[in-house]
Amino acid sequence: MNECKKKQTHILLIILINLAILIMSLSLTPIGDDWGYSTIPLINRAFVMSSRPFDFLFGLLLGKIPFAFPFLNHLVVVVAHCISSITLYLIATTILRIKNKCSFLFSVIFSISSTCCATFFSIDSLNQSLSLCFGVVGIYAYMRFSKNAVVKSAIYLVSSILASFSKECGIVFLFIIPLFEVQFRGIKPTWKRTLINYALGGIFCIFFIQMVGSSRNIGTISFIRIFKNTIFHLGFSALQFDTVSFFGYGRFIVPISTVILSLPLLFLIAKTIIQKLIKKDGTMLFLCFLTILSTFPQNTMAGVQEMNSYPTVFFMMLFFAYLCKDWDKKIICYVATPYLVSALICGGIKYTAMHK
């Protein structure tokens, strides 16, 4: 099988996995706090501009076709999640030059990750899934589809603005997208375009921060909170952990088991990081930096939740795929299998709990 057919097969399998997620999610009905968001049928309401206009527009659409609720919510959330999963695969194979099978493995892990369950099983996570989708598609399009400076700037601004207006955390793509070109094409041929893009992005950033500040209570930002929340996001993105049993029911056997199943992969990841640090691997440091950067601005929040780690999971899996790209196939199989089993266990428990 040639490389093109392998890629097509892998993308088809990612779509089928997400189709299974969609079928499962359709049986989930709204719970208490879902009714407090704008992504429910809004009848006889006028549009009000806010930092999340897509939520309100979606609610107005559902107000016209209330019979589509919550089916349409689940459909849009899972489709956006599926596109993000495919984009992870494409970025890994075409930009990072990682082998197809390794890229496919971590795209699948992202698709079914225990942390991502909090997003793709929820009807009010439209903003979260769309924000990541617009942002990562923007990265891929910026790197692959044009060499024209004006077109590149348009791709950068449109994708970043859409990601930001979907959810505030999307503003991070204003910083991330140009960094990819600097890292993989060098500073000399890209510095002028990068400066222009950052200048344009900075103008929008100032406008957007003022809008968010006037519409949402941000509160006092503390260094200790940022540090603790960053560790929280990185931990939940790397581990497969049964949070439902641990926090919801006070049970410990299954949560500890899911962590133990995650450890073989994480142990080899840690070992590889040390090896690449000794070699001063620039790409690894870049992906590590992006993973930490993706925790902003969620790590400034007073009350973070597991679903807030959703964008960090994407960059964590991209980081893992790069670290594993030179491993022996048998080793990857031995350590990835328990990791995937742990993800499936966590997902199954969360799905069951959401039915109760």
Disulfide bonds with the S-S distance in Angstrom:
none
